[in-house]
Amino acid sequence: MNTSGEHDESVVVLDFGAQYAQLIARRIRECRVYSAIVPSNRSAAEIAAMRPKGIVFSGGPASVYEENAPSCDPALYESGIPILGICYGMQLMARQLGGDVAPGQIREYGKAELRIESTADLFRGFDERVVIAWMSHGDAVMRPPHGFHVTARTATHIAAMSDPRRKLFGVQFHPEVVHTPRGMEIFRNFLYGQCGCRGLWTPSSIVEEACEAIRKQVRDGRMILALSGGVDSSVVAAMAYRAIGDQLVCVFVDHGLLREGEAQQVVDTFTTHFRVNLIHVRAEDRFLRKLAGLTDPEQKRMIIGREFITIFEEEARKLGDIRYLAQGTLYPDVIESGTGAAAVIKSHHNVGGLPEEMGLELVEPLRNLFKDEVRAVAQELGLPDEIVWRQPFPGPGLAVRILGEVTPERLATLRRVDRIIIEEITRAGFYRKLFQAFGVLAPIRSVGVMGDQRTYGETVIVRAVAGDDAMTADWADLPHDVLAMISNRVVNEVKGVSRVVYDITSKPPATIEWE
């Protein structure tokens, strides 16, 4: 996949440290327009070189009048590229162009009524003059810059403004959140009405572009693929095989951190259904030796990532003429591992866990995609449903679902727990409805009683979340009888576990995985 940001039509999201920058990018993609998040300090020339159809300024936690507040290159306003400023982005646009921004007498947080004063531009097609929008700001635009007119207000503040001649627009509310019911219409009005987009970002176009990028990068060379059996690496395998055929060799590393029966399932699937050239590396002892005594999650991820690469390099040397390594890195992996505009949340084994020097050149055709986009591409490629809808499983496997040291005994315990959870949510009809459901083994011991005997076992945390991708997720409100059955079975069937608890934390503030 082209990672330069150059597409037939694309929109740049300029990130000012917003909680919702990734959500803005997703909403744009839902309008079938490619979007890329870039740091706010990129120059106008750098952004123009990406040839975007439009630019969106994200929100942010700062005040635009504070010293060292995030800013952008003022030359963007004269670039001729349509710009939409959201919340902080609108305030920055107003201040840089000569308007007034100050603390509002009344802060606006939560739902607010918008009174629309112009149904042109962003509000084209709005028949209602009063709509609901989601606010989250203390500062406000007191006076728009010259050339702008107010297009919407709340009872106390300017809620939207526009300069249609220069195609500059601002909204004080957040159209990207579901709490703004008509937010997607605003994005479509901007993308289609002002930027001239046509909606070219489709699963078929993604496949075509990715295959062409793989051919261009690999040429007549040979490539190995880090195959896990999940939807991400399976999509890469299907794309790569379509692009370069027998130049592809898939390598499945069984690191001993997989779920019950998973290694054999992967081998069976890819030798029967795909008939790809598959190398199965059994490396359980090797990984467990490396993890012995470790409890820090970042160290676990780093060691697992480096050991994967070491094995892939060894297999490449055995094959003799391999220069490329393909893997199923996704956009959330890149964002959470730290970018120019985002802090490191956790180092994904396939991004932050990679060694500085590698003997193989990476090929990452999914690097710009969210999980739901990958599933759509998987369907476009004709992959079977059991792969398309398989719930995500982390590359480091159960190592990051075992809090504390990873041992063979604790792995066996968590495998049994995981099987019970999946069986019960499947039986209750929730497997396809959930983004992920799994167990976490915590080194927290508690007293229990079974058969009139005192027990003192570990704690299992059940985690189930709903959402479309890995960037945001809500904890799943599973029926009590399902949770009761999971708890009852785990405590009765899994030796060494005396307590089951349920995680009711959404992302953010938590991450989906515990480590």
C-alpha positions, 0 to 999 in steps of 0.5 A: 500500500502506498504510504506516502499519502498520494492517492487519486483523492485524499484528505489530510487530517492535521492533528493538533493533539485531539482525542478524536483525530483518528475518529475524524479520519475514520469518518472521512473514510466512511465517505469512501475518501482516503484520509491520512493523519499528519502532525500539525507542524507539517509545512504547507509545501509538504502537505501540498506535495501529498496532493490532497483534495481537502484538509481537516484541522482536528480539535485539541486540548490547548487554547490557541492564545496560549504560548507554544499552543499548536499551530500550522503553516498560515500559507495553507489558507492561501493554498486553494485547498478547502479546509474544515476546522473542527473545535480547536481547528476552527479557533486556530483558523479564526485567530490566524486570519484576524478573528477574536478567540477568548474564553467563553462566558459559559463553557459548552460540554455535551449536547447542544442545540444548533440554530442554522443560519445558512443552508449553503455549504456545510449545511446544504440539504438541512431542512431543519433549522435546529439540530443537535450537535456535540460540544466540548470547549471552553474557548470560543470564536467571539468575532469571525475573521474578515470574509467569514459569515456565521452559518450556525449558532448556539444560544451563547456561541458561534457554532459554525462559520465559512468563507466560501470564496476561499473554501475555508470552513469551521465548526465549533462542535464535533461532527465526527462523534455519533452524538452529532446525529447529522455529522456525516452529512456535514462531512459529505457536504465538505468532501463532495460539495467543497473538495470535489471528491467522488468516493474512490476509496473502495475495497476493490480500489484498495486491493488494486492499489495494494497489489500494484504497490507490492509488484512495484516494491518486490519486482522479480524478488522473493518474499516471505510473509509473517502468517498468523492465520488472522484476518490481517495476515490472511489478507496480506497473503491473498493480496501478495499471492495475487500480486506475485504468485509463487514468489511468495513463501508464508512462514507461520511461527508457532511461538507457543503463545497461541490459543488451544488448537490454533497452530494446527488450525492455521496449518490446515487452513492455509495448506487446504484452502489456500495451498500456499507455500507454507513453512511451519516453525515450531519455536515454543521453547525458544520464546519461553526461554526469552520470556522467562522471569519477565513481567514488564509488558513492554519488555515482553512485546519487544523481545517477542517482536525481535525474536520473530524477526530473528526467525524470519531472517533465519528462514530467509537465509535458508531459502537463499534469495529472500529480500522482503518480509510482508506483515499485517501491520494496521494503522492503529498499530502504527498510531499506538506505537507512537508517531510524530503526533501521537504518544506511545501507548504500547509498542506493537510487536510488529512496529515498535518491537522491531530491531533498528537494523533488519536484513529484510525490507518490510512490505506492509500493504495494510499499514494505512487501514483500520480493522473494518476496512481490512474485513471489507477487503477480505470479503472483496478477496473472497476469503472464507467467513471464518477468517473474515470475522475472526476476532483479533488476536495479538501478535504476542499472543497470550503473553500479553494476556498473562499479567506477570511472568509467562510460564507453561502452567499459566499458559495452559490455564489461560488456554482453558479459560479462553476456550470457555469464553469463546464457547459461551459467547458463540453459544449465546450468539455474540461472537460476530457482534463483539469486536473481541472477547477474551480472558486475562490471567492476573497474578492476584490471588484470593481466598475461596471455598470449594467443597468445604475446603479453602482455595487460594487461586488466581483471578481471571478478568473477562474482557469483551468489547464492541466497536468497528476498529481498534481505535475506540471500543465500548465495553460490551453489556453482555447478559448476566446469564452469559457472564454467570455461565462463563464464571461458573464454568471457569471456576469449576473447570479450570484448576487454580482459578478462584475468582472471575471479574468483568472489565467494564472500561471502554477505550479510551481511557483503557486499551483493549488488551491489558498489556 
